Amino acid sequence: MSDISVSFIHPTSHKPLAVTLDDGMTAQEAIGHLLDSQFVAPLSNTYPHYELKVKDGSLLRSDETLASANVRNGSVIRVDPATEAGAPGQGRRDVLG
């Protein structure tokens, strides 16, 4: 495990937050820290989850670590609200709540 410096992009203001994180942190843990620090607010029923999207286009699964998702120093990660989509019983597995 090593530290990496990344920037999270706010979902509405588009302001960046530069942080240093352990690359063993999961996407779910990162979202928890963003909520705890009030960088993002808890969501409503309309958008019940956040998801993390690396600027290269990859979507991080909630249980995926930054290292396993190949997030590197200098990566830019968008924090986006997400809805559950699909047919009944086919909820998304890559969303964070």
C-alpha positions in Angstrom: 0.0 0.0 0.0 1.2 3.4 -0.9 0.0 7.0 -0.9 -1.3 8.6 -4.0 -2.4 12.2 -4.7 -5.7 12.6 -6.6 -8.3 15.3 -7.2 -12.0 14.7 -6.7 -14.3 16.8 -8.7 -17.5 18.0 -7.0 -20.7 16.9 -8.8 -22.4 20.3 -9.1 -19.8 23.1 -8.5 -17.0 21.1 -10.4 -14.5 22.4 -7.9 -11.6 20.1 -7.3 -10.5 18.7 -3.9 -6.8 17.6 -3.9 -6.1 14.8 -1.4 -3.6 12.2 -0.6 -5.0 8.7 0.0 -3.8 5.2 0.6 -4.2 3.3 -2.7 -5.6 0.3 -0.7 -8.7 2.4 0.1 -11.9 1.2 -1.6 -14.2 3.5 -3.6 -16.8 3.0 -0.8 -14.4 4.2 1.8 -13.4 7.2 -0.3 -17.1 8.2 -0.7 -17.4 7.9 3.1 -14.5 10.3 3.6 -16.0 12.7 1.1 -19.3 12.6 3.0 -17.6 13.0 6.4 -15.6 16.0 5.2 -18.8 17.5 3.8 -17.2 17.8 0.3 -20.5 16.1 -0.9 -23.8 16.0 0.9 -25.9 12.9 1.5 -28.2 12.2 -1.4 -32.0 11.9 -1.7 -34.2 9.1 -2.9 -33.9 10.5 -6.5 -30.2 9.9 -6.5 -29.5 7.5 -3.7 -25.8 6.8 -4.5 -22.6 8.3 -5.6 -20.2 6.7 -8.0 -16.6 7.5 -8.8 -15.4 7.9 -12.4 -11.8 8.3 -13.3 -11.2 10.9 -15.9 -10.0 8.2 -18.3 -13.6 6.9 -18.3 -13.4 3.9 -15.9 -16.0 3.5 -13.2 -14.8 2.3 -9.8 -16.9 -0.5 -8.2 -17.7 0.2 -4.5 -15.5 -2.7 -3.3 -12.6 -1.9 -5.7 -9.5 -0.4 -4.3 -7.8 2.6 -5.9 -4.8 0.4 -6.7 -6.8 -2.4 -8.3 -8.6 0.3 -10.5 -5.2 1.6 -11.6 -5.8 5.0 -10.0 -2.4 6.8 -10.1 -0.8 9.9 -8.8 -2.4 12.9 -10.4 -5.6 11.1 -11.3 -8.8 13.2 -11.6 -11.9 11.5 -10.2 -15.5 12.7 -10.7 -18.0 12.2 -7.9 -21.3 11.7 -9.6 -24.8 11.0 -8.3 -26.1 7.7 -9.7 -29.5 6.1 -9.8 -30.2 2.4 -9.9 -31.1 1.4 -13.4 -32.3 -1.7 -15.1 -35.2 -4.1 -14.8 -36.6 -4.9 -11.4 -34.2 -7.0 -9.4 -31.2 -5.9 -11.6 -29.8 -3.2 -9.3 -26.4 -1.9 -10.2 -23.4 -3.4 -8.3 -21.1 -0.5 -9.0 -22.9 2.3 -7.2 -22.0 3.7 -3.8 -24.3 4.7 -1.1 
